[in-house]
Structures are given as structure tokens and as C-alpha cells.
């Protein structure tokens, strides 16, 4: 008979960590050129316990097949002492999983090590007998008789180690589940107000009957309410303690029952003030007579001014950009924790690629390039943002936020110079919920991209400019109210594994707010995450985004009632690494044909002009392969409806079909991805292939108002395609865009 006695403080866990997990913190691949390389490691006969789980608990590991391709990690070398200890770890791991009679065929080095020449070994471990698992038998809990029945039921609900219910097979006793059971019971008691609750226990394992008799001893102690809040801070703090207490009181209310969830929420609220490098909220020594628990908020102030500098490169088949970025922040601007942030970005953009921008074209008919390709847009881009935030505006959970932005931008269909002003408040009563109503004024000078000889290739009407605009440019103003509600319950916003996120954006423009456009724009966004499977290796993620842009009904020059054009800056675009991955950046969109009929150098390009409706869905399965390396498989769909695109007296009928969910303009793509987790987020590589389901993208000709289609190569990165021709009817879904895409970025797609 083996007896395990472990209190609520995990002494048994410490022992297991020393025996089982120590190898996880010791890299077996340390450079040992005098030792042979481990080229193979096999564990045979492991049926009830997975061989992959066993390998995670031992120090020795085999050299992966991709090791010669990785210049940063060397091979894994063999150490006799470590391997001898690993054989004992294997037996101990089996016991921790409930198999106390497990036997190995041999624990001798000569029987488990096969030399492969002078500098390599193969390791073989054979499990001779796993034995019968030990299951939970008698289950007794002492010390909770004085608790209310509802408290007892809550503490004992859904425990990892529990007695079998009627008609249910007895669960296998696992030591990790035993530790989790005690911790979970203690956590639930403290969540109910029993701040000093402790849970310990004893398990007696009978090897003859394969039964584990469980005894849990509960010491709940007194039930407490929250008392006063105290602050421990720096010697000469700039943040007044009352401001810290005020934030903590948003989660901790004096007189409420003690709860560790409230402590965590208070810690998040204080940290969200943005001026502390470290925040810890703990309970103080309980007052047993008053039955209250004081709360201590321990903070350390961070520097109030900071400067960040950096740079980046954006690479896409539809756009490439090199940029430098900088940010200056004062977190105590004129006192009161007012925040002033100035950030800027300057770069040079090429559409579609750097190479295309410097291609030479033939202007004299001799078959050789002798003039720059002026039809490929490229140029300086930049943006400057100034943002001011006033905390505690009218109320504790309300912040005033204003911003001014100036930008010079370059898009595939147009370039622009713009200025934007924004003012509003952020109401955040809970860390996971916020509501932001704002007023926004945006001013733009839009210019369609030019072809040769300065010919305008995208007319103002396609950009949504008023009919009174000049031949090549127009000035527009967009004035609107916006309300954004967000509810974020993700465990990690950068690399989420569990929880959900929902957001709703409403914009109401024009009318009494003036501006050139009267519209209503609605954009909900829903995402969910669930992690499951052995060792929680699988994460299922899903996303749904829906958008609609409704414009006012106006009377045209002919007296006809039609929908007002929408501004291209307000329309929806899809495609890219964080959108529908079957298309490159912004390329899922109704298109406009860019043509210049100059005899010497004809130009014919297709550029996206956006739409008035949006549907995007994505389902992704992420799998932890090894260490920080993950694989992913995904299915994306997307639709961008054309909306009312009017050219003179013409209106395109394709808008009706392209706004229909799951119609011929709702595209689908499947793909695979690789993620490597870093301190700044997952480094992500995705490759997608669009399915040939649906029609080609709608292409509008401003001269006639007609919608056409166009064929493409139908290839994957230049492989496997055949040139398609619309006149011959051999177009495909989403043509003229290629069928395959790839994206390299930091952070998950959603």
C-alpha cells in the first residue's frame, strides 16, 4: 500500500516538479560536441499513456529532422546520467497517471541505447506491463458541515477527482487531478468569502484492489467582508493615493463579501491607469472580530515620459511599403494623469510592388524599355497623430479623449491628403467592457491615380466625389457621430486561446452635422476561442463580421430618385492577412478598370473601389506542435457588395447580386499557417488558396456604367495556371486575382 499525504500547499507538486518537469527547464540540446547525437527516441508498448506525453516529461530528446535547416538551434546530445534518470522519470510519470504497477522491460543502458556509428545513438524504451489503473473509490469530505448547503454544493461541483455517479465508471486517480481538486475547492471557498480557507487531504492507494481512498479535510474559517483599502507606493509618489483607491473601489466595495475575483479586477483597473510599472492587489490581515478584510494596493510608478522609435516593412502582392515610426508620450501632462501622445509614421509606398514601379516600358516600338512606367503609383506616405486623454472626466469610469490626425496616403485607386478630428468619451465601468461615443470630422483632397501623360485613370465619381468636382481631384468632408461598444472576454488579446470578443460600431453622418454625405454605417464583429484536447494543444477560433453602409436618397440631374454615392473613404474593403485571406490587401472589392488609350504605351489596370456591404467569416484550428511552434488550418469567406454605384444615369444591376449573402460574389478560401510565439506576439505565415466557387469580381467601366468581368492567370504563385480570357468564358471565381496568397505578419489574424 502506498500512502500520499499532501496539504493544500502543493508539496507533492514540488516533488513532481523536481522529478518530472525539471527536464523541461533543462535544454537537452546544449552544446556537447564530445557526446553522440540522439538521432531517434522511441517508446514502445505505451498504450494507456501517450508516448508523446512521456517525452515531454523527460530531459533527453531526439534531434528534430529540421535541425540542419535551423541555424539557431543545435542537435540534442546524449548524456548517460540524464538518460538513467529519465528511465526512472518514466516509471514515476506512469505512477502519477494512476498506473502504479507499470514495469519496463529493462532499465539498463546497454539494453536501451543503440549506437549508430561514433557520433550518434538511437534510444529504445519498451513498456513491458502497464497494469490496471487505480480508480477513485471511497470519497470523504470533512469540515464543511457548518456551511450552507448551497456553499457545499458549489465547492464540490465538477471536481477533477470525484466519486462516481450512478451508472458512471469510476474515474482514474491522477496526482495532477488531485492537486487541482484541492486548489479548486480552496479557490471556490475564498470566492465565497472564506478568505482563510484551506484544503488538505490524504489518498490511500491499495495496489491489490487498484482503488484510491480519498479523504479531504476542509478548514473554511470565518466568512469575511471587504474593509478599507490602503495604498503602498513610492517614497515621493506623483500619483495621489486617493486616485488609486478610487480606481480600486470600482471593483471592491466596502461591506461586500470577500472575493479574489474582485481583487483581480481591482488590480486590472489600477494597472489600466497606465502610469505604473507594477501593480499588486492583496488582502491584508483579517479582522476576526469585525469579520472584515482590508485590501492593500502595492504600486510602483513607471517613467511618466517615454520615447519609442522603430521601423517596418509591409510586403503584399498588392502593396509594398517601407516606413519609420516614432512615438512620444507624457502620462502626466500638466498633472492629473492627463496623457498626451504624439506618434508619427513616414514611409514610401509602392503599388503593387517595388519592381513594378521601376519597370521600363516600350514607347518607340523597338521592343526595349526606354521610359518609366508612370502608371504604377508610388510615393511618400506619412501620418501624424496627436491624442489627448483626460481621466476621470465627470465620473470615475469616464475618460475624455480627443485627437487630431494629418495624413498623406496612397491607395490602389487613389491618393489623398487628409485631416481628421475626433472628440468623445470612453466609459469603461468594467475592464472587459467599454462604450465610446465620439464626434468625427474628416476632410480629404482625393485624386484618382494617374496613367501616362497625367491622364486621370479613376474619375471622381468612382471615388464618391460630388458631381461638381474637377476632372481629376475633389475635396470632400465627412461629418458623423460614432458609437463603439466592446465586450472583450479573451484571456489574451494578442494570442487568445479562450473567451470571446464582441464589438459594434455605429456611424451616423450628414443631416444636421453637415458634411457632403448623409449615411448610416453599421459594423458588428464577433469572435470566439476555445482550447481543448490533450494538454490543451488545440484552439478553435471563429470570427464573423457584417457591415452595411446606407446612403440617402437624392434626385439626380434628370429628376430620377437614386441613392447618393458613398465616399470611398467610408466604404468596405476586404482581403489581407487580417481579413479574408483568399485575396491580397483590399483586393476583395468591386473593381474599376483603369485604362489609358495612348498609342505608345497603353495602360490597363484593375483597382478596388470598395463597396457598401461586407460579410466576413473565418474558422481556424490552431495546433501546438512543439515548444513555441504552432500549426493552423483555416477556412475564410468574404463578400463586399457593390452598393449604389451610379455613373451618370446608369446604375449597375450587379449590385443586387453582389450584396446577397452566399451568392455568386461570396468567395471562399482554405489555407494552412505556421505560428512561432515571440514576446511581441505570434510570428505568423499564412498561405491560402481560393476555391473556384462563384463569379469573377465585378469590374465597372466609368465610360458606360456597365459591369464587366475579366480573366486572369488562375495560378498559384506562377505555378499551374493558364491564361484566362473573359470573352472565351474561361474566367474563375474572383478573377482576375490569382488563386493563391501568402502573408507574413506578427499577431494572429483575429
ABEGO torsion letter per residue (X at the ends): XBBBBBBABBAAAAAAAAAAAAAAABBAABBBAABBBBABBBBBGBAABBAAAAAAABABBBBBAAAAABAABBBBBBBAAAAAAAAAAAAAAAAAAGBAABBBABABAAAABBBBEAABBBBBBBBABAEBBBBBBBBBBBGAAABBAAAAAAAABGBABBBBBBGBBBBBBBAAAAAAAAAAAAAAAAAAGBAABBBBBBBBBBAAAGBBBBBBBBBAEBBBBBBBBBBBBBABBABBAAAAAAAAAAABBBGBBBBAAAAAAAAAAAAAAGABABBBBBBBBBBAAAGBBBBBBBBBBBBABBBBBBBBBBBBAABBBBBBBBBBBBABBGEGGBBBBBBBBBBBBBOABAAAAABBBBAAGAGBBABBBAABBBEBBBBBBBBBBBBGBGBAABBBBBBBBBBBBBBAABBBBBBBBBBEBBBBABAABBBBBBBBBBBBBBBBBBBBGGBBABBAAAAGBBAABBAABBBBBBBBBBBBBBBBABABAABBABEBBBBBBBBBBEEAAEEABBBBBBBBBBBBBBBBEBGGABBBBBBBBBBBBBBBBBBBAAGBBBBBBBBAAABBBBEEAABBAABBBGABBBBBBBBBABAABBBBBBBBAEBABBBBBBBBBBBBABEABBBBBBBBBBBBBAEBBBBEABBBAAAAAAABBGBAABBBBBBBBBBBBBAAEBBBBBBBBBBBBEBBBBBBBAAAGBBBBBBBAGBBGGBGBBBBBAAAGABBBGOABBABBBBBBBEBAX
